[in-house]
Amino acid sequence: MTSTGDSAPTEGTTDPPGPATDPTAPENSDPLFGPGALFHSFLNDPRWALAMVRATVLEAAHPQIGAALAENSTFVAHPWRRLRNTFMSVQRLFGADAGTRQREAARLNRLHARLTGTDAEQRPYDGTDPAARAWVVATLFESVVTMCRLGGQPLERQDMERLYAEFLAFHTLMGDPPGHLPARLHDFWPYFDRVVEEELENTEAARIILFRLFDHLPAPPVLNGVPTVWAAGRALAGPVIGAVTVASLPEAFRRRAGLAEVPGAQTLMQGAYLTVGLTRFLPESWLATENLAELLDPSPDSDSAPARTLAALQDRMKRAAALVRLMTPAVPAPWSSATAPDSTWGTAPEPASAATPRRESEEFFRQVLDQTGDGYLEWPDLAAMARELASRLDLDEPEETRLYRAFADWWRELQGALDTDGDGRVSAEEYAAAVPSLAGPALIRAAEVLFDVTDKDGSRSIDADEYRALFRTGFHRDPAATRTTYSRSAFIKDFLSFMSGRARSTPYDAVLVDP
């Protein structure tokens, strides 16, 4: 599917070849996946967070990958959601179960097959390009090696060979043809240096990650109730993370991209890796990747230690914020009961007026529809919605393709009805002016797909347990069931009310609004 706003997405996309059979290691050799693999031991290493940022910059500096990220990714508007999804995907791809690995690889291949378009210089990009996909694997491997070196624990040659074999196995798992990654570690370093020196660019996506992402990073769930505390911490930590990341990049790329290095940045970088590395001596349960992922997106019915810790922290944060508000009271202005639910302490809500629905529609546009955060609604925004829903619901074919096609059809309807200035995209103003006309046949088809995957027993209705299961497993939310059963029409009506911006507090709200 194309991702440009001036052309509708194509009806179908041929998926790339499925993942190859997992390589079989020789008898008595170290496993390439699962708990016995070397890379698996790094998954819970806190330094991996710094290495991931570094690897992402190197990926984004590749012209094809950078263009795909800039056009399609939601990492700027929803960074915590993107991080959570990455955690879960890496866990599946490097886990012990071969079936889970192959299923996740197939899902990623379908996702990448839908990432096609052109960059700002009209150069085509393709999410299935084997050279670009090989570069992603290369940056991950090289960043792990660099992480160990900067952390004062450089890998021995034997361990480096073993780690490289594991990443080659991962590359094979993804089904990419051989030859794009060197078969031997000895040949990897000339390949890596050549790509850095000859192919990488100072792309828009790389600049966003280095200079904008941390300055505007939304608060993680634990700090949602204390924006002032988060803003202060971000103002201090953002420049430090940026400086550490720049200093850790290959010198050839820094020179090619014209990245200025802050005096003392090398010392700061090594200190950061060493300091973060010390946290690996904390209890293992505190650093487990699955626990961190749950903190980023807690399940409502979870009774795990991370979920309990998060709930306790959020409760204390709310109490502290309430205490601060009591100590610094503001005189409230007259307010209307019609607008009370949207009011904030010390700020007088606007009186109810004809402009209120339009304001709420524009707010819905920014929080839900504009998934990429660029201020406009285009196909990549709706594709990101479909991608997130398919991932949360763990859809396989053909349901996943049905969902994407329904959202693609909805985009054509929106573009035809709302793009009044003909620029190939929909602005917040254009959307707010035509809210009542948004629930067309295509959006109904999207709701039907969700109903079908929820109605697992084929009864043509959703009982209260199925309704809760949908949001717990797919959305990690626990909505209160208001009836014993939900008919197809009732389910679709609720979904349409949300997606057209007419209903604000439905179970779907938190799914696509989450950072």
Disulfide bonds with the S-S distance in Angstrom:
none
